Amino acid sequence: MKSIHTLLALLFLALSFGQQRQFTRQDSLRGSITPERAWWDLTYYHLDITVDPDNKYIFGSNVVQYRVLSESKKLQIDLQPPLKIEKITQDGQDLQWESIGNAHFIGLKQPQPIGTIKELTITYSGNPIEARRPPWDGGFTWEVDRNGKPFIATSCQGLGASAWWPNKDHMYDEVDSMALSITVPKDLVGVGNGRLRKVEWNKKTDTYHWFVSNPINNYGVNVNIGDYVHFGETYSGEKGPLTLDYYVLRDNLEKAKSQFKQAPMTIEAFEHWFGPYPFYEDGYKLVEV
């Protein structure tokens, strides 16, 4: 009898908690496959971001390329305040949008024929949300290393990638491939996902161009910035040569060279038990954050 009473009490508490939780319009726009999301399929992003550590400020743009699944003239993009969309264009034309919290509904001017590939460019800026307890709480982390140089990272698995860049922020649709350009002050290195294609050396800043050739989820996109040094090696894996790239703070280089000897051993163990590493095209990267 006692166990029955306990079970009923727990059931009552669960029902009470469920009744107290009221889902908002923002919850629906965030978690649902809305009509403004359903009609287009992501194919490619080019996120181009400049980071200003002194002012904890970012600005840039994201090219969103998509395949039209059904005809529509309204498209949902997500970006969380306090970041703001500055401009949206498609085919050289400025577009208007309506913002409802984190969701932004873009009115398209051009026809969207089924099966065609279209793209739009979103320009944005602002001071992004700061992560209070990363990685459990998302946003930007603005720290300094022991030499006083900026040491910056992003985390957004729970909060959502729209905390720091505009995108289709729903896990059901992963982009097929992605370019990521990170502009940072001259004495820092910007590390992103995938392979480093090139570096543009400017007067006061440098831009690091990365490319991911495999599908990637939004919250897996990262920006890591610091006084990094790079070293690496090539691992002979089950699908051939796999590049292992390591980025660590300058003062930790020698320690990393010792500790990271475990990296190829870990890859070997995982491949033995679970099969080939799934991202040979993009390589393997280990970054100090």
C-alpha positions in Angstrom: 0.0 0.0 0.0 2.8 2.4 0.8 4.4 1.9 -2.6 1.1 2.7 -4.3 0.8 5.9 -2.3 4.4 6.8 -3.2 3.7 6.1 -6.9 0.5 8.3 -6.9 2.4 11.1 -5.2 5.1 11.0 -7.8 2.5 10.9 -10.6 0.7 14.0 -9.1 4.0 15.9 -8.9 4.8 15.1 -12.5 1.4 16.2 -13.7 1.7 19.4 -11.7 5.1 20.2 -13.1 3.8 19.5 -16.6 0.9 21.9 -16.1 3.2 24.6 -14.8 5.4 24.5 -17.9 3.8 26.8 -20.4 5.3 26.7 -23.9 5.7 30.1 -25.6 5.5 31.2 -29.2 9.3 31.4 -29.1 9.5 27.8 -28.0 7.4 26.8 -31.0 9.4 28.9 -33.5 12.7 27.5 -32.1 11.7 23.8 -31.9 9.2 23.3 -34.7 9.8 22.6 -38.4 7.8 25.7 -39.3 6.4 26.2 -42.8 9.1 28.9 -43.3 11.7 26.2 -42.7 10.2 23.2 -44.3 10.2 24.3 -47.9 14.0 24.7 -48.3 16.9 22.3 -47.8 20.3 23.6 -46.7 23.2 23.0 -49.1 26.0 25.4 -48.1 27.0 28.2 -45.7 29.9 30.7 -45.9 30.2 32.3 -42.5 32.5 35.3 -42.6 33.1 36.7 -39.1 35.4 39.4 -37.7 36.1 39.2 -34.0 37.1 42.3 -32.0 38.3 41.1 -28.6 38.8 44.5 -27.0 35.1 45.4 -27.4 33.7 41.8 -27.2 32.2 42.6 -30.5 31.6 40.6 -33.7 30.4 41.4 -37.2 30.2 39.7 -40.5 27.9 37.8 -42.9 26.6 34.4 -43.7 25.8 33.2 -47.2 23.0 30.7 -47.0 22.6 28.4 -50.0 19.6 26.2 -50.3 17.6 23.9 -52.6 13.9 24.7 -53.1 11.7 21.8 -52.2 8.3 23.6 -52.6 7.5 27.1 -53.7 7.3 29.9 -51.0 8.1 33.5 -50.6 8.9 33.5 -46.9 12.0 32.0 -45.2 12.9 31.7 -41.5 16.4 32.5 -40.2 17.4 32.5 -36.6 19.6 35.0 -34.7 19.5 35.7 -31.0 19.6 39.2 -29.4 21.6 41.2 -28.7 23.0 40.5 -32.1 21.2 42.3 -34.9 20.6 41.7 -38.6 21.9 44.7 -40.6 21.0 43.7 -44.1 19.7 40.8 -46.2 20.2 40.5 -50.0 19.3 38.0 -52.7 20.3 38.3 -56.4 21.5 41.9 -55.7 18.2 43.0 -54.2 17.7 44.2 -50.6 15.1 42.2 -48.7 12.8 43.1 -45.9 12.2 40.9 -42.8 9.9 40.7 -39.8 11.5 39.7 -36.4 9.7 37.8 -33.7 12.2 37.3 -31.0 15.0 35.0 -32.2 13.2 34.2 -35.5 13.4 36.4 -38.5 11.0 35.9 -41.4 12.4 37.1 -44.7 10.2 38.2 -47.6 11.7 37.0 -50.9 11.2 38.9 -54.1 12.4 36.5 -56.7 10.5 33.3 -57.8 11.7 30.1 -56.0 11.2 27.3 -58.6 11.2 23.8 -57.2 14.6 22.1 -57.6 16.6 25.3 -58.0 19.6 26.3 -55.9 19.2 29.8 -54.4 21.2 31.8 -51.9 20.9 34.9 -49.8 23.4 36.9 -47.8 22.8 38.0 -44.2 24.9 40.7 -42.7 24.9 41.1 -38.9 26.7 42.5 -35.9 26.7 43.1 -32.2 28.0 41.9 -28.8 27.1 38.2 -28.6 25.8 36.5 -25.5 28.6 35.6 -23.0 28.8 32.0 -21.8 28.5 32.0 -18.0 29.4 28.3 -17.5 30.8 26.9 -20.7 30.2 24.5 -22.2 27.0 23.9 -20.2 25.9 27.4 -20.9 26.4 28.8 -24.4 27.8 31.9 -26.0 31.2 33.5 -26.4 33.9 33.1 -23.8 36.3 36.0 -23.6 39.4 35.2 -21.6 43.1 36.1 -21.6 46.0 33.7 -21.4 48.9 34.0 -18.9 50.6 36.5 -21.2 47.5 38.8 -21.3 46.6 37.9 -24.9 42.9 37.2 -25.8 41.8 33.6 -25.5 38.3 33.2 -27.1 36.0 30.3 -27.7 32.4 29.6 -28.6 30.0 27.0 -27.2 26.3 26.6 -28.1 25.1 23.0 -28.1 22.3 23.8 -25.7 21.7 27.4 -26.4 21.8 27.1 -30.2 24.2 28.3 -32.8 22.0 31.4 -33.5 23.5 32.8 -30.3 26.5 34.0 -32.4 25.7 33.6 -36.1 22.5 33.6 -38.3 21.4 30.2 -39.6 18.6 27.7 -39.9 18.8 26.8 -36.2 17.1 23.4 -36.1 18.9 20.0 -35.9 16.7 18.3 -38.6 18.6 20.0 -41.4 22.4 19.8 -41.6 24.3 21.8 -44.2 26.1 19.7 -46.8 29.4 21.7 -46.7 30.6 25.0 -45.2 33.2 27.7 -45.5 34.3 29.6 -42.4 36.4 32.7 -42.6 37.7 34.1 -39.3 39.3 37.6 -39.1 41.3 38.2 -35.9 43.9 40.8 -34.7 47.4 40.4 -36.1 49.0 38.6 -33.2 46.3 35.9 -32.9 45.2 32.8 -34.8 41.6 31.9 -35.7 40.9 28.2 -35.7 37.7 26.8 -37.2 36.2 23.5 -38.4 37.6 21.5 -41.3 40.8 22.1 -43.2 42.7 25.4 -43.5 42.6 26.5 -47.1 44.6 29.8 -46.8 45.5 32.7 -44.7 45.1 36.4 -45.8 47.8 38.5 -44.1 46.5 42.1 -43.7 48.0 45.1 -42.0 46.3 44.9 -38.6 44.3 41.6 -39.0 44.6 38.2 -40.5 41.8 36.1 -42.0 41.9 32.3 -41.7 39.8 30.5 -44.3 38.5 27.0 -43.3 36.4 24.5 -45.2 34.2 21.6 -44.1 33.4 19.2 -46.9 31.2 16.9 -44.8 27.7 17.7 -43.4 28.0 19.5 -40.1 25.4 20.5 -37.5 25.1 24.2 -36.6 26.1 23.7 -33.0 29.2 21.9 -34.0 30.6 25.0 -35.8 33.3 26.6 -33.6 35.5 29.6 -33.5 38.6 29.4 -31.3 41.0 32.3 -31.1 44.3 32.7 -29.3 48.0 32.9 -29.4 48.1 29.4 -31.0 51.0 27.5 -32.4 50.4 24.6 -34.7 52.0 21.2 -35.1 50.8 17.9 -36.5 51.4 14.5 -37.9 49.9 12.0 -40.3 48.3 8.8 -39.1 48.0 5.7 -41.3 44.4 4.8 -40.8 41.9 2.3 -42.1 41.0 4.6 -45.0 44.5 5.8 -45.7 46.5 8.8 -44.5 44.7 10.9 -41.9 46.1 14.3 -41.0 46.2 15.1 -37.3 46.5 18.9 -36.6 47.0 20.3 -33.1 46.6 24.0 -32.0 47.8 24.9 -28.5 48.7 28.1 -26.7 52.3 29.0 -27.2 53.4 28.4 -23.6 51.9 24.9 -23.7 53.7 23.6 -26.8 56.1 21.3 -25.2 53.6 19.8 -22.8 51.2 19.3 -25.7 53.8 17.5 -27.8 54.1 15.0 -24.9 50.4 14.7 -24.1 49.1 14.6 -27.6 51.1 11.4 -28.4 47.9 9.7 -27.2 45.9 11.2 -30.1 46.9 8.6 -32.7 46.6 5.9 -30.1 43.0 7.0 -29.5 42.1 7.1 -33.2 43.6 3.6 -33.6 41.5 2.2 -30.8 38.3 3.8 -32.1 38.9 2.6 -35.6 39.6 -0.9 -34.3 36.3 -1.1 -32.3 34.0 1.2 -34.3 35.3 1.3 -37.9 37.0 4.1 -39.9 37.1 7.6 -38.6 34.2 9.2 -40.5 35.7 12.5 -41.6 39.0 11.7 -43.4 38.2 14.5 -45.9 38.2 17.1 -43.2 41.1 15.7 -41.1 41.3 15.4 -37.3 42.0 18.5 -35.2 42.7 18.9 -31.5 42.5 22.4 -30.1 43.3 23.8 -26.7 40.3 25.8 -25.4 
